[in-house]
Amino acid sequence: MSGRLMRKGYLIPVAVVIGVWLYMTSGDAERFWKTVGWVLGAGEMTFIYLFCGKRKPWWLLVATSAFTAVALYSPLGDKVAEYNTSINERLQALFNDKRLLLSPGLVEEIFKAIPVFLLAFYGASNKHKDSANIGVYEPLDGILIAAASAIGFAVTETLLAYKTSEGIVFRAIDIVFGHAAYSGCFGYFIGLAWMKPQNRARTLLIGLVFSLILHDAWDTLPSYAAEGAPQMAVFGALGLIIYASLAAAILKARQISPTRSQNFATVRVGPTPDRRDFRSEPVSRSGLVVEGISGTVAGRRVALTANAIVMGRDPSQCQIVLKSEKVSRVHCSLRLDASAPAAVLQDCNSVNGTFMESGERLAPGSSRTLRPGDQFYLGSRSTTFQIAEQVH
């Protein structure tokens, strides 16, 4: 992970600019600690992004943080604070305990999840060619967008509520052990609900309750411990549990990701894939082949096996390399289902889409079973293929 960061040339001028700005604002405590808060938030987002290992446009993550930050300054943010206070006062009166802080979890987690739901619905509409990169289709998408939203929320909340350097520092630490983790866990369940919509309502409810437990435990349990070392021990234990929960969610999301073989955190490390350039060659084994029927690939074929064959422009990740602007770097994969026999075509969150002969577009990350004679195309009909039986 550190090696990947060190290869990013733009980090050097960015680090220099941040260092100069911190030096220039060192005489203004409020501006200085505001900058520190955003730098810590950006560092945490970078860590979560690399840990998730799925490419997402940087501008989308920045825009998500900015959206939530601006929303918190808006009348909607005032309503969040109002509901927090009102609900919590009622709960404290109900349980006759002033130490309870149960409402922030409910109100704030729903507020921070707004961008995740918006992008999930945007992706579901599937009307734009870039929806595969922007929308929320799976748990990894949900975690990344939710974490970006949470960082925008937490830093802005800090700057609104605290004016002293001590308060800002404490809340900056809270960012690392708090908001991004609660929201990241909820984002996992939102992505799961869209990837497997059969039990969407139940999945969302479980995710919300789980994030509430983490959030309210951090806000409430330390107040029951004696001040000093015991209270810090409770904070430390909760921080470990909360971030272990986020780490477990990310690892599970990586495991079940529809694009697992293309995500940079889970791509197999090894020699360059055995590239197949659609040579017209007879095959001795029985089974199926994928055959090009239009454009530069017409008449060429490759035998299918139980191991997925990846198609796209990137020769370092694809076995079948195609030179077309309509084809994504990693566009789709094909594998043989010998029990049918049939071929399983899976879209890899391609930008321009994977289409059936009828013009139906596969949902990003989804798969379709193809029989001999079935046709599909990548981006445009100039790159059309069909599944055929092998010639003996």
C-alpha positions, 0 to 999 in steps of 0.5 A: 500500500505504501509503495502504491502511494510513493509512486503517485508523483502528484503527492509531492507538490500536494504535500508541499502546498499543504506544508506551506499553507500550515506554516502561513496559518500557524499564527491563526489557530482556528484556520490552522486547525481547520486545515489539520482537520481536513488533512486528517480526513483526506488521509483517512479517506486515502487509507479506506480507498486503498484498503477497499481497492476499488477504483472510484473517481477522486472527484466523486469522493471530494464532491460527496464530502463537499455535498454533505459539508454544504448540507450541514451548513444549510437549513437541513443541517439546522434540522439535524441539530434540532432533532438531535437535541429534541430526541435526546432530551426525551430519551434522557427524561424517559430513562432518567439518565443525563449521560445517554446520547442515543439520538445522534446515531439515528439522525446523523447516520441517516443524514450522512447516508443521503449521498449513498442513497442518491447514487444508488438510485442514480445507478439503478436508473442506468441512463448514463454511460458513466453510471457504472463508475459513479453509482452504488451497485455493491458494498465496496461502492457503499463503503467508499461513498459513505466514508467520504460523506462521513468525513465531510460531515465530521470535519464540518461539524467539528468546525461548527461546534469547536473554536479552540485547538483542543476541541478541534484536535479531539474531534479530528481523532473522533474522525479517525475512530468514529464517523467514517467507520459508522457510516462505512459499515452502514454503506456496506449494507446499503451496497449489499441491499442494491446488489441483492435486492430480494431482502432490501428493506431488511438489509437496510434496517440491519445496517442502520441498527448496526451503525447506530450501535457503534455510534451510540456506544462511542458517544455514551459508554465512556461517560459511565467510566471514571475520568482519566485512565479508565475512561481512556481505556474505554475509548481505546477499546471502543475505537478498536472494536469500531474500526475492526468492524469497518475492516471486517466489512471491507474484507467481506465486501472485497470477497463478494465484489462482482468485480473482485478479479479487477479490483486493485486490492484483490487482483492476483499478483503474478505474471502477465496473463496468457493473452489470447488474440483471437487466432483462428485455430482448431481446438481438440477439446469439446466445449464452447468458444467465443467467436467474433462476428463483426469488425476487426474480430470477425471470424476469430475465436477462443475456447472457453474454460472454467477459468474466467477469460477477461476482455478489455483494453488493458493487456496487464489484466485481460486475456483477450485484448481489444483495441476500441475506444468503446471498450473499457480497460477491463470490460467483461469476462467469460467462463464455461459452465460445463454442467449446462453446457453454457457460457457465463458472461459478466460485465465488469462495471464497464463504462459503455456497457455490455449488451445482448443482441436485442440491445438489452444492457447488462446491469453493471457487475451482473452476469448472464448465461449464454447458449450457443448462438447467443450474441453480445457486443461491447459498447457498440455493435462494431465489437460483436461476439457470439457463443458457438460450439467448438469445431473438432 
